């Protein structure tokens, strides 16, 4: 299984702790150390699973908005987006739990024109206020004449957003954009004229699920 490079240090630490407890149990013939080792091994296995980075394929096209994240669609609403779109936009919010793949991907083709990191709180990522108050990284993409904004939002557990984008980079639909460590959320802001192809309560797969169709 391929894992994200950002997770390697966590995987190594988790397995060192787990193997260390097993070693202590073997050396000291101590049931107590084996009892300690059991949850540590489970955690180590989960850390590997959390940082998995599978290849993704799916529909591609200039009119399509592909999901940037695995997770649950918790909200679709029209909001004012002043930072990059400078007007009304449809926001699709995807909540990632601790069992979802946390690698994020570009939803459209285009050019990265805007980057903004904001320090913030660590509220539960599914809450409405998380979009404004939590730690977040925003990436604005010009796709032809349209502007699309992707916002990575740290959650209750997450404490580190990683983003690879730089101003002037080419955004390629479905290609890795970054990762959020542990539970979190991604918001996608698209033109209000777009036609949604996803509903609240449905699950998405990053780089595969089509969220919406853009108007020509």
C-alpha positions, 0 to 999 in steps of 0.5 A: 500500500502506498502511503503519503510521505507526510505520514512516514514519520508518524508511521515510524514512531507508532511502530517503534512504540508498538515493537518496543512494547512487544520487545519488553514483553518478550525480554521480561516475560511480562504479560503487562507489556503485552497488554500495553502492546496490543493497543499500540499495534492497533494504533500503528496499523491505523496510522498506516491506514490513515496515511494511505495514498491510493491512485485515483481515476475518474471522469475528467473535463473542463466543465466538471468539478471533481471532488478534492477530498474523500468524505461526507458532503455535510453542506451545499449552500450559496455564500459570499466569498470575498477573498478570491471569487469576490462575490456569491459562490456555491460552497460544497463542504466535505467532512473527512473522518479519521478513517477517510483518505486525507490526501487532497486533490485539485478539482479542476484544471487551471492556474493557481492564482491565490494562496492564503493561510489563516491560523485559527481554532480547532472546532469540530470540522463539520460545524458551520463556524469551522469554515470561518474560524478554524485553521485553514489554507485556501487555494484559488484556481483560475480555470478559463474565465471561472474562479474556483476556490478550495479551502482545507480546514483543520478539525478537532483533531487535525493540527497540520495542513500541508499544501503543495501549491505555489502561485503560478502552478498549473492545477491538474484535475485529480492531481495531489494538492496536499493533505490534512493530518487527521479529522478535517474538512474541505470546502469547494467554492464554485460559480452559483450557475453550476449544476450540482451532481452530489447531495448532502449526505452522500459520500465522495471519493477524491479525484473520482466523484464529480461534484458539479458541472460548470456552465459553459 
